[in-house]
Amino acid sequence: MCARESEDLHRTTRKLDQIFASLGHGMYVVDCERRIQMWNRSAEAILGWSADEVLGRDCRDFIAHQDDAGNRLCETQCPLAASLSEERTIFAGTVWAHRKDGGLAPANVSCVALFDEEDNLAGAVEVFSDATVQKEMDRIKSQISSVVAHELRTPLTAMLGYLDMVINGDAGKINAEQDEFLRIVRSNVDRLQELVNDFLDLDKLETGRSVLHWEECRLEHVIEEMLEVLSPVAAEKHLEIVVDIREAPVLLCDRRLIGQVVSNLVSNAIKFTIDGEVRVSARGEGESALLVVEDTGVGIPVDELGRLGERFFRASTASLAGASGSGLGIAITREIIEKHEGELTIESRPGEGSTFMVRLPAAKRRPGA
């Protein structure tokens, strides 16, 4: 290497070190033995240990992330170890990071494997950000949502009761036009009550206050039960539901919640399909049961797929189907699947339709136990 090339390399390396050091996100690099090779200033600010204290030492001496249940990830499902062993990017989401002073800080964590010039595994990098503000905002939003929902539920129940009495003629005879108007009002109160219930369901799932009732059941039986209810809805839109159900492994699950997953996905497919069909299939795949719901609907833009599951998010194409909704259904569906240690995958193309794939583990143990 000539002197000029050496000078350029030194300058580039120094510039990268400066960028690495000044990143707003905490970041550290380990080798294949998980010894820390680099440690930036943000990692020091978030966790409290200086680079002098950690460099060359095993990351497990300093990184003790844990989940909401208090399980230390280094001992159960370390994202950094997974990125090394599987040689891929791991998104761990929000975990609790142990600080040097003994406190805990919420952190959003991602890990990715690193390779040398010959494409050999050389180590991994973890990037994490302090999620304290985000966590507090989520807590406040959840609290507000819960209070609002509870305050709405009681008057809505009373409204429905009185509306039914008037519609049934208990308060005197009504004419056909009055009956029509009252039924429109009742339909809208029903929708509002459904929104309130969705609020409460999502809040319970997100905060861990939802009690799951575990039992062994077959996915195909749950699907059949839900389709009995949803087939008439599809028929009203002149849509065909094509069913391909094969025997799948027995699940250990909350049957009601898994039924809600099936109902949410199939009703969504019906809602956002103008013409064509909805395909519902189930089968075993290795140690998992696989549910697939496909439609020929309006589809979802690729750049919006990552936002599905956010509260109140509705794809920009939703209006094309003239369908109403709160944007909470997929958020609830994703939370239920995660509670069962399952996986939700979504593929879609605008104008062609969407495919929702749910993978659930076979019955071996209760998830989280």
Salt bridges, closest charged atoms under 4 A:
GLU7 OE2 - ARG11 NH2 2.81
ASP8 OD1 - ARG4 NE 3.43
ASP8 OD1 - ARG11 NH1 3.00
ASP31 OD2 - ARG35 NE 3.11
GLU53 OE2 - LYS100 NZ 2.69
ASP58 OD2 - ARG60 NH2 2.85
ASP61 OD2 - ARG57 NH2 3.95
ASP68 OD1 - LYS135 NZ 3.95
GLU86 OE1 - ARG88 NE 2.50
ASP101 OD1 - ARG99 NE 3.35
GLU126 OE2 - HIS65 NE2 2.71
GLU136 OE2 - ARG139 NH2 2.67
ASP138 OD1 - LYS141 NZ 3.81
ASP164 OD1 - ARG186 NE 2.50
ASP179 OD2 - ARG183 NE 2.89
ASP190 OD2 - ARG186 NH1 2.66
ASP203 OD2 - ARG209 NH2 2.33
GLU206 OE1 - ARG311 NH2 2.69
GLU220 OE2 - ARG218 NH1 3.77
GLU225 OE2 - ARG255 NH2 2.63
ASP244 OD2 - ARG246 NH2 3.18
GLU247 OE2 - ARG218 NH2 3.54
GLU277 OE2 - ARG279 NH1 3.09
GLU285 OE1 - ARG283 NH2 3.33
GLU285 OE2 - ARG359 NH1 2.50
GLU287 OE1 - LYS364 NZ 3.33
GLU310 OE1 - ARG307 NH2 2.99
GLU335 OE1 - LYS339 NZ 3.51
GLU341 OE1 - ARG365 NH2 3.26
